[in-house]
Amino acid sequence: MNYILHLLVYFNIYVIVAMSLNLVVGYCGLLTLAHAGFYAIGGYTYAILAINFGWEFIPAALAGAAVAAMLSLFVSVSAWRLKGDYFVMVTLAAQALIFSLLYNWTSPGEPLGSLKNLTNGPFGITGIPRPVLFGWRVATPAAFAIFSTVIAAACLFVLWRLKTSPWARLLLSMREDELAARGLGKNTRLAKVQAFAIASGLAAIAGALYAAHVRYLDPSSASLDESILMLSMVLVGGLGNFRGPALGAAILILLPEVLRFLHLPDAQAANLRLLIYGLLLVVMVHVRPQGLAGEYRIQ
Amino acid sequence: MQILANGFVQGLVIALLAIGFNTVFLPTKVFFVAQAGLYALSPFLALQLLRWDVPWWLAFTLPVVISAGLAGLMETLNHRPLQRREASTGVHLIASLGLYIAIVQIVAMIWGNETQVLRRGIDQVFRPGDIILTRSQVIAAAVSAILMIAYIFWLRRTNLGLQFRALADNPIQLALFGYNTDRLRMCAFMVAGGITACASLVTAYDIGFDPHGGLHAVLLAIVAVIIGGRGTFVAPMLGGILLGLLRAQVVWHWSARWQEAATFALLAFFLLFRPHGILGRKMRLEAE
C-alpha cells in the first residue's frame, strides 16, 4: 500500500513538473534543458528554510518559487534574442551553472545553510523535516499522498486558468509567428519572461514537494539527466495541451516500476531504464513528433 | 609555463573534437549530440580489442573505423529521413540526444560504469626546457595537431574539400549543380565520427575513461565552436585552444571544481554578447 502511495506522490511531483515544462516547451515553443535546475532550487530553498528557520511548507515552497522565478530571468532574457539550438545551449549553460553552484557552495566544518556552506555540496542535505501545514505535521504516507495531491491540484488549477486565458493565446500566437504577434502590438518579450517565471516557480514547488517526501537532497536532482527525463515526459506524452504531459509523466514513472518486476540486477535496471528513455525519444520524433496525445510539433 | 603547456595540450584535443562537431554542424545544421555516444564508445572498443590480444595499432585504428561507420549509420537511419521531412533543428537535436543516451547506456550495460584505463604503470616523462610533459600528452598533442593540419589541407586543397565548403555555404545551390549532397552529408558524418574516435582515444590513453564522460567532452567542443565562431571550419580550433588555456588557468588560480562554472559562464557571455564568436562574421542569430 505504501508503495502505491509512494508512486502517487511521485506522479504528483512529476505531473507538476511536466505541466510547467509544457508551458514553456509546448506553448512558447522554446526547448529548455534548465528545468531540473529550477526544480532543485525549489527543493534546496525549502530544505534550508525548513531546517534552519523552521518554516512551514507553504511559505518555504513559495520562497523557493520566488527564487526560481528570479533566476529564470537569466534564461528568459536570453530568449529575447536567441532561438533554436543557441537557446538550447543557453539553457544548458544555465543548468550547468546551477548544478555547479549547488555542488560547490560548500566548505567543510561550516554549519549547513550559512553563507559559506549553503548546500553541503556533493554530500547533500539529510534529515529534511516533514512538511508542516498550519501547525499540523504531515507525517504518515497516506497523509503525505493526500497533501501532495492537493498541492498538485492547486498547481494544475493555476495552469488551467492560465491555459484558458487570453495570455495563453498570446503565447500560442508567439509560438506560431513571433513577428506577427509583435506586429499586432503584443509584448512578446514580457510574455516570455512571465511564462518562464511561472513555469520555473511551479517546478520549484514540485522540487520542494520532492525534498519533503524523500527528506534527502543532493545536487544530482539538478543534473542534466534529470532535465532530459523531464523533457522526455513532455515529448513522449505530447505538447501543447493538458492531457499530454500528464500521460507522459505517468508513462515515464510507471515504466521503471514495470522493469522492477523483471528482477534485473540494480545497476543494469538503471541503465536499461535510461536506454528505453533514449530510444523512446528517437522513436517518437520519427513516428509521432507531436507526442502520444499532443497537439503541437516541436519546431 | 607548465600550466600554459597543460592547457595547450588539453586545448588541442578540444579543438580536434570541435572540428569534428563543426564538420557535421556547418554543412547539415545538425546538432550532433550523438557524437558524445561515439566518444564514450570508442575507448571501450579499444579496450576490448586489447583484451583479445589484437595488435595495438589495429586496436587503436579499428575503433576509429567503427565509429565512422556508426556515424554514417546514424545519418542514414536517423538524420536523413528527418531531413527529407524538413524537420527543424530542434527535432534533429532531440533525436540525436536520444541516440546518445541509448549508446551510453548500452556501453554501460556491457562494460560497466567504472572508470577504465588503457595503459598501465607510470608514464614516461619528457622535459623540454623547464616544462614537464608525459608521453601520453605528447601523443595527444601530436595526433591532434597532425589531424588538424591534414583536415585543413583536405579542405583547402582537394576537390572533395571544395565541395564540402560549398555544401556548408549553400546546399540547395550545390544540389542544383548536380552534386550528390546526400553523399557529401554522409561523408561529413563519417569524418566527424572518425575524428571523434581519435580525440576520444588519445584522451582515454592519457587520463582514463568511463561511459559517462562523452557528453561533457562534446559540450566543451560545442563551447569551443561557439566562442571560436561558427562561420568557418577553422575558427573552432582557436576556440578550443583558448578554452583549454582558460580551463588550466582556472585550476591554477581558483580550484578545479569551478572549471565547469567558468566554462559555461564564458559560453553564456559569448552567446549573449558576441554570438558570432571571435572570428565569425557579425550577423543576427534571429535571421537563421
Interface residues (C-beta under 8 A of the other chain):
Chain A: L31 F74 S78 R81 L82 K83 G84 D85 Y86 V88 M89 V90 L92 A93 A94 A96 L97 F99 S100 L101 Y103 N104 L224 I228 L231 L235 A267 Q268 N271 L272 L274 L275 Y277 G278 L279 L280 L281 V282 V285 H286 P289 R297 I298 Q299
Chain B: F31 N78 P81 L82 A87 S88 T89 G90 V91 L93 I94 A95 L97 G98 L99 Y100 I101 A102 V104 Q105 I106 A108 M109 G112 N113 L215 L219 I222 I226 R257 W258 E260 A261 T263 F264 A265 L267 A268 L271 L272 P275 L285 E286 E288
